[in-house]
């Protein structure tokens, strides 16, 4: 593909991302008008996961314009691809939480277990902070919340069937017991959740693992910084990023609509919006075929 074609592809993918972000912004805005806390804690939590995702998505767009800074001894202008990759990974995980905890439960048992176990993991994260700086009142509130979670879980068949004597301890350990896949307490991986969500293996395994490597400062992430020292490589990497975030964002929009059934933003006669949305959802399913894997 010649340079001119690559530049046009980059522009098209960025333009598509802006269309998708605009859709997401509008449906989030519509949701804040139509849904209140009265709709239930579960649905409110699903909204907050999507809202956090939207913040990450806006940051990707901002960082993609590049960083132009002048220090006393240095002036530089470059795109911070490493930070973009870290945020992209957070966006993938945000969507997978939305999908697994809120959208994909097949029955009430799964719905109840996944949500309250997911909330228990959050309590564990907060308690690690309260151990050092929490007041006695805050610690007591945390214990009360833990009792509330266990009260919701105690009659749940999935929780009851976990054959682990330390399951109560584990569920508040922050180690992802909300992703339990069988009664031994083994966990389903992020990669497998992505496959269940309909993503190709290329995105679910290869790309996600690469992004994890960058986030954890692996040698790959360091080498990537060196590889992208010229504008051509920088643009190629950004085009790959827009491919990923367009796929994830389109899928989040689709599942958001299916979960929040009273939201009606996308006009059925707006072919440009509908085509863009459907194109990226479909591309996420067919990425293996496109990549020749």
N, C-alpha and C positions, 0 to 999 in steps of 0.2 A: 504494500500500500504506500503510495507516494506521500510526501510531507503534507501537501495541500489537502489530501483526503483525510489524513490523520487530524489535521487542525479542524476540519469541518466536523469530523466525528466527535472530537472533544467538545466543540461548541454545541452540537446537537444533544449530547448526553447531559451537558450542563443545563441547557434550556429545558430538557425533560425533567431534570431534578427540580428546577424552579417551579415547573407546572405541578409536580407531585407535592412539593412543599406547600404550595398555595392551596391545594386540595386539603392537605392535612391541617393547615392553619384554619381553614374555614369550618371543617367538621369539628375541630376542637372548640372553636368559638361557638358553633351551634350547640355543642354538647353542654357547654357551661350555661347556656340559656335554658335548655330543656330538662336537664337532669340536676337534681339536688341531692343532698345527703339523705333525703327521705327515700331515695331510690334504693338505698342499701349500701352498706360498707363494702361489700364485694364489688359492686359495679363502680363505686367511687374509686376503689383501689385500681381497677382496670384502667380507668381514665387517667389516673396519676402516672401509671407506667407509660401510657402513650404520650402524656404531656412531657415527661422527662425525655422520652425519645425525641420529641420535637425540638427540645432545647439542644440536644446533641446534633440533630440534623441541621439546624441553623448555624451552629458552630463550624460544621464541615464546609458550608457554603462560604462563610466568612474567611476561614483559613485558606480556602482554595484560591483566594485572590492574592495571596502572598504576604510576606512580612517585610516591610521596609523600615529598617531601624538604623539610626546613626548613634554610635557610641563615641566616647572621646578618642579612641584609637582605631575605630573600625566602623565602616559603613557596609551594610549588607542588604540584599534583596533576594529572598528565596521563599519557596513554599515549604512549610514545615510538614513534610509528608509523614514523619514519624508520629507526630501528634495526631494527624488526620487518621492514621491507621489505628491508633489507640482508641480514638472516639468511634471509628467505624466498628471496631470489635464490640464496644459498649452498646452500639446501636443494634448489632446482631443479637447480643444477649438480651437486650431490652425487648426486641420483637419476640424472641423465643420464650421469654417469661410470659409475655402477653398471650402468646399462642398456647403454651402448655398449661398455664395456671388458669387462664380465663376463657379461652376459646375452644380448646379441644377436649375438655372432659366429656366422656361419653355418657355419664350418668351422675346422679346426685352424690353418690359415694365419692367418686373421683373429684367432683367439684368441691365438695366440703374438705376432703383430705388435702388436696393440692393447695387450696387457698390458705387454710389454717397452718399447714406445715410450712408453707412459704413465709407466712407471717412470723412463725416461730424462729425461722432463720434470721429474720430482721431483728427480733428481740435479742438474739444471741450477739449480733453485731453491736447493738446499742449497749448491752451489758458489759462488753469488753471495755467500753469507754467509762461507764458508770463505776466500774471497779476502781478507777483511779481518781475521777473527779466528780462522781455523783454524790448528791445529798442523800440523806436517809429517806426523805420523802420520795425522791426519784427512784431509789432502789425498791421501796415498798410498792410504788406504782407499777414498776416492772414486774414484781412478783405477782401482783394482782392480775396483770395482763397475761402472765404465763398460766395462771390458774384458769383464766377465761378460755385460753386456747385449748388447754387440756380438757376442759369441759365440753368444748365443741368436738374434740377428737375421740373422747373415750368410748363413744358408741359407734364410731365409724369402723366399718368392716376392714378397710384397708389398713388402718392403724392397728386394729386388733390382731390382724393376721401377720404382722411383722414379727417374726420369731427371733427377737433379739431382747435379751433381758435388760439391756441398757437403752432401749428405744426412747424412753422419756428423756434420758440424758442426751442422747444423740440428736433428738429433734430440736433441742435448744443449743446445739453445738455450733450451728452455722455451717455445717458441712453438707448442706444440700439434701436433707432427707425428704424434702418436698418432691425430689426427683426419683423417689423410690420406684423400682420396677418390679419387684417381687417380694415375697414374704420373708426373704432372708435379709432384707434391708439393702440389697445392692442397688446402685444408682444407675439411672439412664443417663448417658452422656449428653453434653450439649450437641455433639455431632448427630446423635441419633434423634434428638428432638427436632433438629433442623431437617433431617430426612423425613420425619413424620409430617413436618409442616409443608412438605412438597418441594423442598430445595434439592437441587442436583447435588451429587456427591462432590463435584468440584467445589461448590460453595460451602457445603456442610463440613467437608473434611479438609481439603487442601487449603482453600483460602482462609478459612477460620483458623486453622493451625498456624498458618503464616502470620496472621494478625496477632495471635497469642504470643508468638515468638518476638514480634516487635514490641508488644506491650511489656514483656518480661525482660527486655534489653538483651536478647540473645545476640549472638554474633551476626545473625542474619539482619537484624535491625540496624546494627552498626554499619554493615556493608551496604545496606540500602541507602544510608545517608551519603556514602561515598559515591555510589553509582549514579545518584541523581544530581550531581554537581552541575550538569549542563541543562539548559532549558528544554531540549528535546526529550531527554529522559524524564524530566520533571513532568512534562505534559503527558507523556505516555502513562506514567504512574497515576496521574490525576484522572485520566480517562478510565483506567482500570478501577479506581476508587468510585467514580460516578456510576460505573456499571454495577458495582456491589450495592451502593446505597440506594440506587434507583430500584433495584430488585427488592430490597428489604422494605423500603418505604411503600412501594406499591402493594406489597403483601400486607403490611400493617394497615393501610387504608382499607383494603378489601375486608380484612377480619374485623376492623373497627366498625365498619358498616353492618356486618353480620351480627355483631354483638349489641351495638346500640341501634336497635331497629327503628327508632323514631327519627333518626337523623336522615335528612333528605337534602343533601347539597348538590351532588353531581347531577346536572341536567341531563336527562336521557337523550336529548337531541344535540348535545355538545360532543360531536364525534372526535374532536381533537383531544379533549380530556379523556374520554372513554378509551380511545385507541391507545393513548400514552399509558394509561393505567393497565390495560389488558396486555399491551406489548411487554411491559416489564414483569408482570406476573408470569406470563408465559416463558419469558427468557430465563427466569429463575428455575423453571422446570427443565429447560432444554440446554442448560449451560454445558453439560457433559457432551452433548451432541455437537454443540458449537465449537467446543475446545478439542473435539476429536478424541475424547476419552471413553 
